[in-house]
Amino acid sequence: MRFWAIILCAGLMGLAAPAAARQTAADPRPVQSVCSMGVYLGDLYDIDTRAGRFGADVWAWSVCTGDRNALQTAEWLNAHEQVQSLEYADPTPFGLWSQRKVAGVYRQSLDVRNYPFDRHTLRMIVEDTADDATTLQYVADDRRSSVSRTLAVDGWRVTGFAVQAREEVYTTAFGDPSLPDDVTTIYPHLEIVIDIERADLWTFWKLVAPLYIASMLTLLTFLMHDEEGLYLSPRLGLLAGVLFAIVLNMRSVEDVVGETGGLGLMDNIHLLALFFAVLAIAAAAAWTILTRNGWGSARVRRWDKRFFLSGSIVYLVLNAVLIGAAVQAG
């Protein structure tokens, strides 16, 4: 009886072996390495909103199954310049642990329309250059990633930090002749995300102080009178200087802040000042014409006082609204 059982088992194994071989040949699945990726942010510096760049020094590490060293084949996609040093690798029971120091300058589009209340998200983007997602998977070691306690960024405050892993899909095979033309490829993707907000308002006040002085002079021209009704000439001299100062201040803001890519807070408050300056010029011309056509000086003074009071209130309210909206939007 035992003899026939052995013969039956041998026959079944003989039938199963070719089937298993056919399945393996039909569905060849490569072994996927899993790499836990983490970062320690040691320094953040030279945040340039005009050039769209920032500098950062980090310690990066990976723990990969098998003998894979993910840092050796990792590409930092948005790095403008970079130096890697102090490389180290050590096999552990959990996989190959590797680390290195990475210092570089990175490209980053920065929206400064809400300057000086702007908040930004800086990103360092990493992808593998050797393997796609079928053979390599990134897992973010966000729990052990952190920021140096002594990190201090001139003019900025770090408000958030995270390491995020996902897969990036490309609608190309990058010229691989063994793949169809319309194929999509997927690569492991890692992002080091740093949230910052501007902490220095001193530069803002230095930029807007001349503007607010010019606006104050614009409003004060409504209180300039003479007994002969010549309102145009004395006001025009002052308002011409005001317009020149506003335009120069706008250029100074562009030099400091850079292109905003649209109307920002600084653009809006300068345009508001220009509007009131043009309104004051129009009022001076109107009063001169009306005085010469029978309006008395007392009547013109009453209207000028009304314009001064209402204009001051409207100017202050609109400035408060613009600044409040910028603070809210960040």
Protein Blocks (a to p, Z undefined) as FASTA:
>chain_A
ZZmmmmmmmmmmmmmmmmmmmmmmmmccddddddddddddfbdchiafknopaddddddd
dddehjbdfklmpccfklmbdcdehiacdddfkbccddddddddddddddfklpckbccd
dddddddfkbcfkloccdddfklgccdfkbccehiacfbdcddddddddfbeehpakbcf
kbccdddddddddddddfbfklmmmmmmmmmmmmmmmmmmmmgccfkopaklmmmmmmmm
mmmmmmmmmmmmmmmnopnhiacfklmmmmmmmmmmmmmmmmmmmmmmmmmnopafklmm
mmmmmmmmmmmmmmmmmmmmmmmmmmmnZZ
